[in-house]
Amino acid sequence: MGEAIRVAQAGLELGQFPFGAVIVMGGRSVASAHNSVKASVDPTAHAEIVAIRRACSKLYTTSLEETTLYSTCEPCLMCLSACFWAGIRKIVFGASIADASAYGIRQINAPTRLVTTFYGDFFNITQGLMREECLTLFEKWGKNHK
């Protein structure tokens, strides 16, 4: 999660939204990304999506079944679905969708605990890892976007 926070901080310094993601396989980082929606002028360029694209490209596969996704924030519906299609079962996140919303970052209020019921027992989700550190990213973002 520390790497995801560092990547999110780097994106924040570039004027991006305060989100970062890392895909890990066998204890090693395969790919990382920060949100790049603004820079790429692409509303789908969430950190998780960009990290998945990079991991698939690096490993030359569309199956990331042996990986874990670490994200500074709870994945949105789009990102959670991308994890499903990529085969990423294990997801670890810091801050929640409700946390992001509280800082004025527009979110769809669809927490993973509700959405994952549609996926059966596919996902193994850990929430709240380094949450306070992830919230610091939102605080920094909020200071520049009031």
N, CA, C and O atoms as a GROMACS GRO file, in nm:
protein
  584
    1MET      N    1   0.083  -0.120   0.000
    1MET     CA    2   0.000   0.000   0.000
    1MET      C    3   0.086   0.125   0.000
    1MET      O    4   0.048   0.229  -0.054
    2GLY      N    5   0.202   0.115   0.060
    2GLY     CA    6   0.293   0.229   0.062
    2GLY      C    7   0.327   0.277  -0.078
    2GLY      O    8   0.332   0.397  -0.104
    3GLU      N    9   0.350   0.183  -0.169
    3GLU     CA   10   0.381   0.221  -0.307
    3GLU      C   11   0.261   0.288  -0.373
    3GLU      O   12   0.278   0.384  -0.447
    4ALA      N   13   0.142   0.239  -0.348
    4ALA     CA   14   0.021   0.300  -0.405
    4ALA      C   15   0.005   0.443  -0.356
    4ALA      O   16  -0.035   0.531  -0.432
    5ILE      N   17   0.037   0.467  -0.230
    5ILE     CA   18   0.029   0.603  -0.174
    5ILE      C   19   0.132   0.693  -0.240
    5ILE      O   20   0.102   0.807  -0.274
    6ARG      N   21   0.255   0.642  -0.257
    6ARG     CA   22   0.359   0.722  -0.322
    6ARG      C   23   0.322   0.757  -0.467
    6ARG      O   24   0.345   0.869  -0.513
    7VAL      N   25   0.265   0.660  -0.536
    7VAL     CA   26   0.224   0.683  -0.675
    7VAL      C   27   0.110   0.785  -0.680
    7VAL      O   28   0.109   0.872  -0.767
    8ALA      N   29   0.016   0.774  -0.589
    8ALA     CA   30  -0.095   0.870  -0.583
    8ALA      C   31  -0.043   1.010  -0.554
    8ALA      O   32  -0.090   1.107  -0.613
    9GLN      N   33   0.054   1.020  -0.464
    9GLN     CA   34   0.114   1.150  -0.431
    9GLN      C   35   0.180   1.211  -0.554
    9GLN      O   36   0.169   1.331  -0.578
   10ALA      N   37   0.248   1.128  -0.632
   10ALA     CA   38   0.312   1.177  -0.755
   10ALA      C   39   0.206   1.230  -0.852
   10ALA      O   40   0.227   1.334  -0.915
   11GLY      N   41   0.096   1.160  -0.863
   11GLY     CA   42  -0.012   1.206  -0.950
   11GLY      C   43  -0.074   1.335  -0.900
   11GLY      O   44  -0.106   1.424  -0.978
   12LEU      N   45  -0.091   1.343  -0.770
   12LEU     CA   46  -0.146   1.464  -0.708
   12LEU      C   47  -0.059   1.584  -0.739
   12LEU      O   48  -0.110   1.693  -0.767
   13GLU      N   49   0.071   1.566  -0.734
   13GLU     CA   50   0.165   1.674  -0.765
   13GLU      C   51   0.157   1.717  -0.911
   13GLU      O   52   0.199   1.828  -0.946
   14LEU      N   53   0.103   1.630  -0.996
   14LEU     CA   54   0.084   1.663  -1.138
   14LEU      C   55  -0.056   1.717  -1.166
   14LEU      O   56  -0.093   1.740  -1.281
   15GLY      N   57  -0.134   1.736  -1.060
   15GLY     CA   58  -0.268   1.791  -1.075
   15GLY      C   59  -0.377   1.688  -1.099
   15GLY      O   60  -0.488   1.723  -1.137
   16GLN      N   61  -0.344   1.561  -1.078
   16GLN     CA   62  -0.442   1.454  -1.098
   16GLN      C   63  -0.523   1.431  -0.970
   16GLN      O   64  -0.491   1.484  -0.864
   17PHE      N   65  -0.628   1.352  -0.982
   17PHE     CA   66  -0.705   1.313  -0.865
   17PHE      C   67  -0.617   1.225  -0.775
   17PHE      O   68  -0.527   1.158  -0.825
   18PRO      N   69  -0.641   1.225  -0.643
   18PRO     CA   70  -0.550   1.161  -0.548
   18PRO      C   71  -0.568   1.010  -0.531
   18PRO      O   72  -0.597   0.963  -0.421
   19PHE      N   73  -0.552   0.936  -0.638
   19PHE     CA   74  -0.568   0.792  -0.633
   19PHE      C   75  -0.446   0.722  -0.692
   19PHE      O   76  -0.388   0.767  -0.790
   20GLY      N   77  -0.408   0.610  -0.629
   20GLY     CA   78  -0.297   0.530  -0.679
   20GLY      C   79  -0.329   0.383  -0.666
   20GLY      O   80  -0.406   0.343  -0.579
   21ALA      N   81  -0.270   0.301  -0.752
   21ALA     CA   82  -0.292   0.157  -0.749
   21ALA      C   83  -0.164   0.084  -0.787
   21ALA      O   84  -0.084   0.132  -0.867
   22VAL      N   85  -0.148  -0.033  -0.727
   22VAL     CA   86  -0.033  -0.119  -0.755
   22VAL      C   87  -0.084  -0.262  -0.771
   22VAL      O   88  -0.169  -0.306  -0.694
   23ILE      N   89  -0.032  -0.332  -0.869
   23ILE     CA   90  -0.064  -0.473  -0.887
   23ILE      C   91   0.060  -0.553  -0.851
   23ILE      O   92   0.169  -0.531  -0.904
   24VAL      N   93   0.041  -0.647  -0.758
   24VAL     CA   94   0.151  -0.726  -0.703
   24VAL      C   95   0.131  -0.873  -0.737
   24VAL      O   96   0.020  -0.926  -0.731
   25MET      N   97   0.240  -0.938  -0.772
   25MET     CA   98   0.238  -1.082  -0.798
   25MET      C   99   0.361  -1.143  -0.732
   25MET      O  100   0.474  -1.100  -0.758
   26GLY      N  101   0.340  -1.243  -0.649
   26GLY     CA  102   0.452  -1.308  -0.583
   26GLY      C  103   0.533  -1.214  -0.496
   26GLY      O  104   0.654  -1.229  -0.484
   27GLY      N  105   0.467  -1.116  -0.436
   27GLY     CA  106   0.536  -1.022  -0.348
   27GLY      C  107   0.608  -0.909  -0.420
   27GLY      O  108   0.672  -0.826  -0.356
   28ARG      N  109   0.598  -0.905  -0.552
   28ARG     CA  110   0.666  -0.800  -0.630
   28ARG      C  111   0.566  -0.716  -0.708
   28ARG      O  112   0.466  -0.766  -0.758
   29SER      N  113   0.596  -0.589  -0.717
   29SER     CA  114   0.512  -0.499  -0.795
   29SER      C  115   0.528  -0.530  -0.944
   29SER      O  116   0.639  -0.534  -0.996
   30VAL      N  117   0.416  -0.550  -1.010
   30VAL     CA  118   0.414  -0.576  -1.153
   30VAL      C  119   0.386  -0.446  -1.229
   30VAL      O  120   0.444  -0.420  -1.334
   31ALA      N  121   0.296  -0.366  -1.173
   31ALA     CA  122   0.258  -0.239  -1.237
   31ALA      C  123   0.200  -0.146  -1.133
   31ALA      O  124   0.141  -0.189  -1.034
   32SER      N  125   0.217  -0.017  -1.157
   32SER     CA  126   0.157   0.083  -1.069
   32SER      C  127   0.111   0.200  -1.155
   32SER      O  128   0.159   0.220  -1.266
   33ALA      N  129   0.017   0.275  -1.100
   33ALA     CA  130  -0.034   0.391  -1.174
   33ALA      C  131  -0.106   0.485  -1.080
   33ALA      O  132  -0.160   0.444  -0.976
   34HIS      N  133  -0.107   0.611  -1.117
   34HIS     CA  134  -0.193   0.707  -1.049
   34HIS      C  135  -0.307   0.740  -1.143
   34HIS      O  136  -0.301   0.710  -1.262
   35ASN      N  137  -0.409   0.801  -1.091
   35ASN     CA  138  -0.521   0.846  -1.172
   35ASN      C  139  -0.466   0.941  -1.278
   35ASN      O  140  -0.385   1.029  -1.246
   36SER      N  141  -0.508   0.925  -1.401
   36SER     CA  142  -0.461   1.015  -1.507
   36SER      C  143  -0.577   1.065  -1.593
   36SER      O  144  -0.560   1.092  -1.712
   37VAL      N  145  -0.693   1.077  -1.532
   37VAL     CA  146  -0.813   1.123  -1.603
   37VAL      C  147  -0.791   1.258  -1.668
   37VAL      O  148  -0.824   1.277  -1.785
   38LYS      N  149  -0.736   1.352  -1.593
   38LYS     CA  150  -0.718   1.488  -1.646
   38LYS      C  151  -0.611   1.492  -1.755
   38LYS      O  152  -0.633   1.550  -1.861
   39ALA      N  153  -0.496   1.432  -1.730
   39ALA     CA  154  -0.385   1.438  -1.826
   39ALA      C  155  -0.419   1.368  -1.957
   39ALA      O  156  -0.380   1.416  -2.064
   40SER      N  157  -0.490   1.257  -1.950
   40SER     CA  158  -0.522   1.181  -2.070
   40SER      C  159  -0.655   1.221  -2.132
   40SER      O  160  -0.691   1.175  -2.241
   41VAL      N  161  -0.727   1.307  -2.063
   41VAL     CA  162  -0.862   1.347  -2.105
   41VAL      C  163  -0.945   1.221  -2.133
   41VAL      O  164  -1.010   1.208  -2.237
   42ASP      N  165  -0.938   1.130  -2.037
   42ASP     CA  166  -1.005   1.000  -2.049
   42ASP      C  167  -1.071   0.967  -1.916
   42ASP      O  168  -1.001   0.935  -1.819
   43PRO      N  169  -1.203   0.973  -1.907
   43PRO     CA  170  -1.270   0.947  -1.780
   43PRO      C  171  -1.254   0.805  -1.729
   43PRO      O  172  -1.289   0.777  -1.614
   44THR      N  173  -1.203   0.714  -1.811
   44THR     CA  174  -1.181   0.577  -1.764
   44THR      C  175  -1.039   0.555  -1.711
   44THR      O  176  -1.006   0.444  -1.670
   45ALA      N  177  -0.956   0.657  -1.712
   45ALA     CA  178  -0.815   0.642  -1.673
   45ALA      C  179  -0.797   0.649  -1.522
   45ALA      O  180  -0.713   0.723  -1.470
   46HIS      N  181  -0.878   0.570  -1.451
   46HIS     CA  182  -0.862   0.558  -1.306
   46HIS      C  183  -0.733   0.481  -1.279
   46HIS      O  184  -0.685   0.406  -1.364
   47ALA      N  185  -0.677   0.500  -1.162
   47ALA     CA  186  -0.550   0.436  -1.127
   47ALA      C  187  -0.556   0.285  -1.146
   47ALA      O  188  -0.463   0.225  -1.200
   48GLU      N  189  -0.664   0.224  -1.101
   48GLU     CA  190  -0.677   0.078  -1.110
   48GLU      C  191  -0.679   0.032  -1.256
   48GLU      O  192  -0.614  -0.066  -1.292
   49ILE      N  193  -0.753   0.103  -1.340
   49ILE     CA  194  -0.763   0.067  -1.482
   49ILE      C  195  -0.627   0.079  -1.550
   49ILE      O  196  -0.586  -0.010  -1.625
   50VAL      N  197  -0.558   0.190  -1.525
   50VAL     CA  198  -0.427   0.211  -1.586
   50VAL      C  199  -0.329   0.104  -1.538
   50VAL      O  200  -0.250   0.052  -1.617
   51ALA      N  201  -0.332   0.071  -1.409
   51ALA     CA  202  -0.243  -0.033  -1.356
   51ALA      C  203  -0.274  -0.169  -1.420
   51ALA      O  204  -0.182  -0.244  -1.453
   52ILE      N  205  -0.402  -0.201  -1.436
   52ILE     CA  206  -0.440  -0.327  -1.501
   52ILE      C  207  -0.388  -0.330  -1.644
   52ILE      O  208  -0.332  -0.431  -1.688
   53ARG      N  209  -0.405  -0.222  -1.716
   53ARG     CA  210  -0.356  -0.215  -1.855
   53ARG      C  211  -0.205  -0.238  -1.860
   53ARG      O  212  -0.155  -0.313  -1.944
   54ARG      N  213  -0.134  -0.173  -1.769
   54ARG     CA  214   0.012  -0.187  -1.767
   54ARG      C  215   0.055  -0.329  -1.730
   54ARG      O  216   0.147  -0.384  -1.791
   55ALA      N  217  -0.012  -0.388  -1.631
   55ALA     CA  218   0.023  -0.524  -1.590
   55ALA      C  219  -0.003  -0.623  -1.702
   55ALA      O  220   0.080  -0.710  -1.729
   56CYS      N  221  -0.116  -0.611  -1.768
   56CYS     CA  222  -0.148  -0.701  -1.880
   56CYS      C  223  -0.046  -0.686  -1.992
   56CYS      O  224  -0.002  -0.785  -2.051
   57SER      N  225  -0.008  -0.563  -2.020
   57SER     CA  226   0.091  -0.538  -2.125
   57SER      C  227   0.227  -0.595  -2.087
   57SER      O  228   0.294  -0.658  -2.169
   58LYS      N  229   0.267  -0.572  -1.964
   58LYS     CA  230   0.399  -0.619  -1.918
   58LYS      C  231   0.406  -0.771  -1.917
   58LYS      O  232   0.506  -0.830  -1.958
   59LEU      N  233   0.299  -0.835  -1.869
   59LEU     CA  234   0.297  -0.981  -1.859
   59LEU      C  235   0.246  -1.048  -1.987
   59LEU      O  236   0.247  -1.171  -1.998
   60TYR      N  237   0.202  -0.968  -2.081
   60TYR     CA  238   0.145  -1.013  -2.208
   60TYR      C  239   0.037  -1.118  -2.185
   60TYR      O  240   0.043  -1.230  -2.236
   61THR      N  241  -0.063  -1.077  -2.106
   61THR     CA  242  -0.177  -1.164  -2.076
   61THR      C  243  -0.296  -1.079  -2.037
   61THR      O  244  -0.281  -0.964  -1.996
   62THR      N  245  -0.414  -1.136  -2.050
   62THR     CA  246  -0.534  -1.069  -2.000
   62THR      C  247  -0.579  -1.131  -1.868
   62THR      O  248  -0.681  -1.090  -1.812
   63SER      N  249  -0.505  -1.228  -1.820
   63SER     CA  250  -0.539  -1.297  -1.696
   63SER      C  251  -0.441  -1.260  -1.585
   63SER      O  252  -0.323  -1.295  -1.590
   64LEU      N  253  -0.492  -1.190  -1.486
   64LEU     CA  254  -0.410  -1.148  -1.372
   64LEU      C  255  -0.452  -1.222  -1.245
   64LEU      O  256  -0.452  -1.165  -1.136
   65GLU      N  257  -0.489  -1.348  -1.261
   65GLU     CA  258  -0.544  -1.428  -1.151
   65GLU      C  259  -0.451  -1.444  -1.032
   65GLU      O  260  -0.498  -1.459  -0.919
   66GLU      N  261  -0.324  -1.440  -1.054
   66GLU     CA  262  -0.227  -1.462  -0.945
   66GLU      C  263  -0.183  -1.331  -0.880
   66GLU      O  264  -0.083  -1.329  -0.808
   67THR      N  265  -0.254  -1.223  -0.904
   67THR     CA  266  -0.212  -1.093  -0.854
   67THR      C  267  -0.305  -1.040  -0.746
   67THR      O  268  -0.415  -1.090  -0.724
   68THR      N  269  -0.256  -0.937  -0.678
   68THR     CA  270  -0.335  -0.862  -0.580
   68THR      C  271  -0.332  -0.716  -0.621
   68THR      O  272  -0.227  -0.663  -0.659
   69LEU      N  273  -0.446  -0.651  -0.614
   69LEU     CA  274  -0.455  -0.508  -0.642
   69LEU      C  275  -0.457  -0.433  -0.510
   69LEU      O  276  -0.540  -0.460  -0.423
   70TYR      N  277  -0.365  -0.337  -0.495
   70TYR     CA  278  -0.364  -0.245  -0.382
   70TYR      C  279  -0.406  -0.110  -0.435
   70TYR      O  280  -0.349  -0.060  -0.533
   71SER      N  281  -0.506  -0.049  -0.373
   71SER     CA  282  -0.556   0.080  -0.417
   71SER      C  283  -0.573   0.173  -0.298
   71SER      O  284  -0.615   0.130  -0.190
   72THR      N  285  -0.541   0.299  -0.318
   72THR     CA  286  -0.555   0.396  -0.209
   72THR      C  287  -0.700   0.421  -0.174
   72THR      O  288  -0.731   0.471  -0.066
   73CYS      N  289  -0.791   0.386  -0.265
   73CYS     CA  290  -0.934   0.404  -0.239
   73CYS      C  291  -1.011   0.282  -0.289
   73CYS      O  292  -0.969   0.212  -0.381
   74GLU      N  293  -1.121   0.260  -0.227
   74GLU     CA  294  -1.212   0.152  -0.266
   74GLU      C  295  -1.244   0.163  -0.416
   74GLU      O  296  -1.282   0.271  -0.462
   75PRO      N  297  -1.231   0.056  -0.490
   75PRO     CA  298  -1.258   0.063  -0.634
   75PRO      C  299  -1.404   0.097  -0.665
   75PRO      O  300  -1.496   0.051  -0.598
   76CYS      N  301  -1.421   0.178  -0.768
   76CYS     CA  302  -1.556   0.212  -0.814
   76CYS      C  303  -1.613   0.093  -0.891
   76CYS      O  304  -1.546  -0.009  -0.908
   77LEU      N  305  -1.736   0.107  -0.936
   77LEU     CA  306  -1.800   0.000  -1.013
   77LEU      C  307  -1.720  -0.040  -1.137
   77LEU      O  308  -1.703  -0.158  -1.166
   78MET      N  309  -1.671   0.060  -1.209
   78MET     CA  310  -1.594   0.033  -1.330
   78MET      C  311  -1.466  -0.044  -1.298
   78MET      O  312  -1.434  -0.143  -1.363
   79CYS      N  313  -1.395   0.002  -1.197
   79CYS     CA  314  -1.267  -0.061  -1.162
   79CYS      C  315  -1.286  -0.200  -1.104
   79CYS      O  316  -1.208  -0.291  -1.133
   80LEU      N  317  -1.390  -0.217  -1.023
   80LEU     CA  318  -1.419  -0.349  -0.968
   80LEU      C  319  -1.454  -0.447  -1.080
   80LEU      O  320  -1.412  -0.562  -1.078
   81SER      N  321  -1.531  -0.401  -1.177
   81SER     CA  322  -1.565  -0.486  -1.291
   81SER      C  323  -1.441  -0.520  -1.373
   81SER      O  324  -1.427  -0.633  -1.419
   82ALA      N  325  -1.352  -0.424  -1.390
   82ALA     CA  326  -1.227  -0.451  -1.462
   82ALA      C  327  -1.144  -0.556  -1.389
   82ALA      O  328  -1.082  -0.642  -1.452
   83CYS      N  329  -1.143  -0.550  -1.256
   83CYS     CA  330  -1.073  -0.652  -1.177
   83CYS      C  331  -1.134  -0.790  -1.204
   83CYS      O  332  -1.062  -0.888  -1.221
   84PHE      N  333  -1.265  -0.795  -1.207
   84PHE     CA  334  -1.333  -0.921  -1.235
   84PHE      C  335  -1.292  -0.976  -1.372
   84PHE      O  336  -1.255  -1.092  -1.383
   85TRP      N  337  -1.297  -0.891  -1.475
   85TRP     CA  338  -1.264  -0.936  -1.610
   85TRP      C  339  -1.117  -0.975  -1.622
   85TRP      O  340  -1.082  -1.061  -1.703
   86ALA      N  341  -1.031  -0.912  -1.542
   86ALA     CA  342  -0.888  -0.945  -1.545
   86ALA      C  343  -0.854  -1.064  -1.455
   86ALA      O  344  -0.742  -1.115  -1.457
   87GLY      N  345  -0.951  -1.108  -1.376
   87GLY     CA  346  -0.928  -1.222  -1.287
   87GLY      C  347  -0.862  -1.187  -1.156
   87GLY      O  348  -0.814  -1.276  -1.085
   88ILE      N  349  -0.858  -1.059  -1.121
   88ILE     CA  350  -0.797  -1.017  -0.994
   88ILE      C  351  -0.897  -1.041  -0.882
   88ILE      O  352  -0.997  -0.970  -0.870
   89ARG      N  353  -0.869  -1.141  -0.801
   89ARG     CA  354  -0.961  -1.177  -0.693
   89ARG      C  355  -0.932  -1.100  -0.564
   89ARG      O  356  -1.023  -1.063  -0.490
   90LYS      N  357  -0.804  -1.078  -0.538
   90LYS     CA  358  -0.766  -1.017  -0.410
   90LYS      C  359  -0.747  -0.866  -0.428
   90LYS      O  360  -0.666  -0.822  -0.509
   91ILE      N  361  -0.825  -0.789  -0.352
   91ILE     CA  362  -0.820  -0.644  -0.358
   91ILE      C  363  -0.801  -0.591  -0.216
   91ILE      O  364  -0.870  -0.632  -0.123
   92VAL      N  365  -0.707  -0.499  -0.202
   92VAL     CA  366  -0.680  -0.434  -0.074
   92VAL      C  367  -0.690  -0.284  -0.098
   92VAL      O  368  -0.625  -0.230  -0.187
   93PHE      N  369  -0.773  -0.216  -0.017
   93PHE     CA  370  -0.783  -0.071  -0.034
   93PHE      C  371  -0.775   0.001   0.099
   93PHE      O  372  -0.799  -0.056   0.205
   94GLY      N  373  -0.741   0.130   0.091
   94GLY     CA  374  -0.726   0.213   0.209
   94GLY      C  375  -0.853   0.287   0.244
   94GLY      O  376  -0.929   0.244   0.331
   95ALA      N  377  -0.877   0.398   0.178
   95ALA     CA  378  -0.995   0.481   0.205
   95ALA      C  379  -1.117   0.423   0.134
   95ALA      O  380  -1.106   0.345   0.040
   96SER      N  381  -1.233   0.462   0.182
   96SER     CA  382  -1.358   0.413   0.124
   96SER      C  383  -1.416   0.512   0.024
   96SER      O  384  -1.373   0.627   0.016
   97ILE      N  385  -1.513   0.466  -0.052
   97ILE     CA  386  -1.587   0.554  -0.143
   97ILE      C  387  -1.651   0.667  -0.063
   97ILE      O  388  -1.651   0.782  -0.107
   98ALA      N  389  -1.705   0.635   0.054
   98ALA     CA  390  -1.766   0.738   0.139
   98ALA      C  391  -1.663   0.841   0.182
   98ALA      O  392  -1.694   0.960   0.190
   99ASP      N  393  -1.541   0.796   0.210
   99ASP     CA  394  -1.433   0.890   0.246
   99ASP      C  395  -1.406   0.986   0.132
   99ASP      O  396  -1.398   1.107   0.153
  100ALA      N  397  -1.394   0.934   0.011
  100ALA     CA  398  -1.366   1.019  -0.106
  100ALA      C  399  -1.478   1.120  -0.126
  100ALA      O  400  -1.453   1.237  -0.152
  101SER      N  401  -1.601   1.074  -0.114
  101SER     CA  402  -1.717   1.163  -0.128
  101SER      C  403  -1.715   1.274  -0.025
  101SER      O  404  -1.749   1.389  -0.055
  102ALA      N  405  -1.675   1.240   0.097
  102ALA     CA  406  -1.670   1.339   0.205
  102ALA      C  407  -1.571   1.451   0.176
  102ALA      O  408  -1.585   1.562   0.229
  103TYR      N  409  -1.472   1.424   0.093
  103TYR     CA  410  -1.373   1.526   0.056
  103TYR      C  411  -1.411   1.596  -0.075
  103TYR      O  412  -1.331   1.671  -0.130
  104GLY      N  413  -1.530   1.570  -0.124
  104GLY     CA  414  -1.578   1.639  -0.243
  104GLY      C  415  -1.537   1.576  -0.374
  104GLY      O  416  -1.549   1.639  -0.480
  105ILE      N  417  -1.488   1.454  -0.369
  105ILE     CA  418  -1.451   1.383  -0.491
  105ILE      C  419  -1.573   1.304  -0.537
  105ILE      O  420  -1.621   1.216  -0.466
  106ARG      N  421  -1.622   1.335  -0.654
  106ARG     CA  422  -1.745   1.273  -0.704
  106ARG      C  423  -1.728   1.122  -0.716
  106ARG      O  424  -1.633   1.073  -0.777
  107GLN      N  425  -1.822   1.050  -0.657
  107GLN     CA  426  -1.820   0.904  -0.656
  107GLN      C  427  -1.961   0.850  -0.676
  107GLN      O  428  -2.058   0.918  -0.644
  108ILE      N  429  -1.971   0.730  -0.727
  108ILE     CA  430  -2.098   0.658  -0.728
  108ILE      C  431  -2.104   0.585  -0.595
  108ILE      O  432  -2.013   0.508  -0.562
  109ASN      N  433  -2.208   0.608  -0.519
  109ASN     CA  434  -2.219   0.548  -0.386
  109ASN      C  435  -2.258   0.400  -0.398
  109ASN      O  436  -2.373   0.362  -0.375
  110ALA      N  437  -2.160   0.319  -0.435
  110ALA     CA  438  -2.181   0.175  -0.450
  110ALA      C  439  -2.063   0.103  -0.386
  110ALA      O  440  -1.972   0.060  -0.456
  111PRO      N  441  -2.064   0.090  -0.253
  111PRO     CA  442  -1.952   0.026  -0.185
  111PRO      C  443  -1.934  -0.120  -0.226
  111PRO      O  444  -2.030  -0.190  -0.258
  112THR      N  445  -1.810  -0.164  -0.223
  112THR     CA  446  -1.778  -0.300  -0.267
  112THR      C  447  -1.855  -0.406  -0.187
  112THR      O  448  -1.889  -0.511  -0.242
  113ARG      N  449  -1.882  -0.381  -0.061
  113ARG     CA  450  -1.952  -0.482   0.020
  113ARG      C  451  -2.091  -0.512  -0.037
  113ARG      O  452  -2.142  -0.622  -0.019
  114LEU      N  453  -2.152  -0.414  -0.105
  114LEU     CA  454  -2.281  -0.437  -0.169
  114LEU      C  455  -2.264  -0.492  -0.310
  114LEU      O  456  -2.333  -0.587  -0.349
  115VAL      N  457  -2.174  -0.433  -0.386
  115VAL     CA  458  -2.155  -0.470  -0.526
  115VAL      C  459  -2.104  -0.613  -0.539
  115VAL      O  460  -2.144  -0.685  -0.630
  116THR      N  461  -2.016  -0.654  -0.450
  116THR     CA  462  -1.956  -0.788  -0.463
  116THR      C  463  -2.058  -0.899  -0.445
  116THR      O  464  -2.030  -1.014  -0.481
  117THR      N  465  -2.174  -0.869  -0.390
  117THR     CA  466  -2.276  -0.973  -0.378
  117THR      C  467  -2.318  -1.024  -0.516
  117THR      O  468  -2.364  -1.137  -0.530
  118PHE      N  469  -2.302  -0.940  -0.619
  118PHE     CA  470  -2.336  -0.981  -0.756
  118PHE      C  471  -2.230  -1.075  -0.815
  118PHE      O  472  -2.256  -1.144  -0.914
  119TYR      N  473  -2.112  -1.077  -0.755
  119TYR     CA  474  -2.002  -1.158  -0.806
  119TYR      C  475  -1.985  -1.289  -0.729
  119TYR      O  476  -1.888  -1.361  -0.752
  120GLY      N  477  -2.077  -1.319  -0.640
  120GLY     CA  478  -2.065  -1.440  -0.560
  120GLY      C  479  -1.945  -1.431  -0.468
  120GLY      O  480  -1.921  -1.327  -0.406
  121ASP      N  481  -1.869  -1.538  -0.459
  121ASP     CA  482  -1.752  -1.539  -0.370
  121ASP      C  483  -1.622  -1.515  -0.447
  121ASP      O  484  -1.515  -1.557  -0.402
  122PHE      N  485  -1.631  -1.450  -0.561
  122PHE     CA  486  -1.514  -1.427  -0.645
  122PHE      C  487  -1.406  -1.346  -0.575
  122PHE      O  488  -1.288  -1.382  -0.580
  123PHE      N  489  -1.446  -1.237  -0.509
  123PHE     CA  490  -1.348  -1.144  -0.452
  123PHE      C  491  -1.312  -1.175  -0.307
  123PHE      O  492  -1.393  -1.226  -0.229
  124ASN      N  493  -1.187  -1.144  -0.274
  124ASN     CA  494  -1.136  -1.145  -0.136
  124ASN      C  495  -1.089  -1.002  -0.111
  124ASN      O  496  -0.984  -0.961  -0.160
  125ILE      N  497  -1.166  -0.926  -0.034
  125ILE     CA  498  -1.139  -0.783  -0.019
  125ILE      C  499  -1.100  -0.749   0.124
  125ILE      O  500  -1.165  -0.790   0.220
  126THR      N  501  -0.992  -0.672   0.135
  126THR     CA  502  -0.946  -0.619   0.263
  126THR      C  503  -0.959  -0.468   0.256
  126THR      O  504  -0.910  -0.405   0.163
  127GLN      N  505  -1.026  -0.411   0.354
  127GLN     CA  506  -1.046  -0.266   0.351
  127GLN      C  507  -0.979  -0.197   0.468
  127GLN      O  508  -0.957  -0.257   0.574
  128GLY      N  509  -0.948  -0.070   0.448
  128GLY     CA  510  -0.896   0.013   0.557
  128GLY      C  511  -0.747   0.007   0.581
  128GLY      O  512  -0.699   0.063   0.680
  129LEU      N  513  -0.670  -0.061   0.494
  129LEU     CA  514  -0.525  -0.068   0.514
  129LEU      C  515  -0.464   0.070   0.491
  129LEU      O  516  -0.478   0.127   0.383
  130MET      N  517  -0.397   0.122   0.590
  130MET     CA  518  -0.332   0.253   0.585
  130MET      C  519  -0.432   0.364   0.548
  130MET      O  520  -0.399   0.457   0.475
  131ARG      N  521  -0.554   0.350   0.598
  131ARG     CA  522  -0.661   0.445   0.565
  131ARG      C  523  -0.623   0.589   0.597
  131ARG      O  524  -0.646   0.678   0.515
  132GLU      N  525  -0.567   0.613   0.713
  132GLU     CA  526  -0.533   0.750   0.752
  132GLU      C  527  -0.434   0.814   0.654
  132GLU      O  528  -0.447   0.931   0.620
  133GLU      N  529  -0.336   0.736   0.610
  133GLU     CA  530  -0.240   0.786   0.513
  133GLU      C  531  -0.308   0.817   0.379
  133GLU      O  532  -0.272   0.914   0.311
  134CYS      N  533  -0.404   0.734   0.342
  134CYS     CA  534  -0.479   0.758   0.218
  134CYS      C  535  -0.567   0.882   0.231
  134CYS      O  536  -0.582   0.958   0.135
  135LEU      N  537  -0.624   0.904   0.348
  135LEU     CA  538  -0.706   1.023   0.370
  135LEU      C  539  -0.623   1.150   0.359
  135LEU      O  540  -0.674   1.255   0.319
  136THR      N  541  -0.496   1.142   0.395
  136THR     CA  542  -0.407   1.257   0.382
  136THR      C  543  -0.400   1.304   0.237
  136THR      O  544  -0.390   1.424   0.210
  137LEU      N  545  -0.403   1.210   0.144
  137LEU     CA  546  -0.404   1.245   0.001
  137LEU      C  547  -0.528   1.327  -0.033
  137LEU      O  548  -0.520   1.425  -0.106
  138PHE      N  549  -0.643   1.286   0.020
  138PHE     CA  550  -0.768   1.358  -0.005
  138PHE      C  551  -0.762   1.498   0.056
  138PHE      O  552  -0.811   1.594  -0.003
  139GLU      N  553  -0.702   1.507   0.175
  139GLU     CA  554  -0.689   1.638   0.240
  139GLU      C  555  -0.605   1.732   0.155
  139GLU      O  556  -0.640   1.849   0.136
  140LYS      N  557  -0.494   1.682   0.103
  140LYS     CA  558  -0.408   1.763   0.016
  140LYS      C  559  -0.483   1.805  -0.110
  140LYS      O  560  -0.472   1.919  -0.153
  141TRP      N  561  -0.557   1.713  -0.168
  141TRP     CA  562  -0.634   1.743  -0.287
  141TRP      C  563  -0.739   1.850  -0.256
  141TRP      O  564  -0.758   1.945  -0.333
  142GLY      N  565  -0.807   1.834  -0.143
  142GLY     CA  566  -0.912   1.928  -0.104
  142GLY      C  567  -0.862   2.070  -0.085
  142GLY      O  568  -0.934   2.165  -0.117
  143LYS      N  569  -0.741   2.085  -0.034
  143LYS     CA  570  -0.684   2.219  -0.014
  143LYS      C  571  -0.666   2.293  -0.146
  143LYS      O  572  -0.673   2.416  -0.149
  144ASN      N  573  -0.643   2.220  -0.252
  144ASN     CA  574  -0.621   2.281  -0.383
  144ASN      C  575  -0.748   2.291  -0.468
  144ASN      O  576  -0.745   2.347  -0.578
  145HIS      N  577  -0.860   2.237  -0.418
  145HIS     CA  578  -0.982   2.233  -0.498
  145HIS      C  579  -1.104   2.286  -0.423
  145HIS      O  580  -1.214   2.232  -0.436
  146LYS      N  581  -1.084   2.389  -0.346
  146LYS     CA  582  -1.198   2.450  -0.275
  146LYS      C  583  -1.255   2.564  -0.353
  146LYS      O  584  -1.351   2.627  -0.309
   0.00000   0.00000   0.00000
